[in-house]
Amino acid sequence: MINDEICKLREKLNKSIEAGEDYSIVYKISVELDELIAKYYNEKATMEKNK
């Protein structure tokens, strides 16, 4: 599910930040997470609309 993917990516992002990884890596993960969250809300809105 998308929720699981979001949680895994959020963990990956937090670990990258804690490890002091390069900004470009942290940024890339952050963008991926934002896209997944947007996808989640779009799917949720579509489901609500179709009720």
Secondary structure, 3 states (H helix, E strand, C coil): CHHHHHHHHHHHHHHHHHCCCCHHHHHHHHHHHHHHHHHHHHHHHHHHHCC
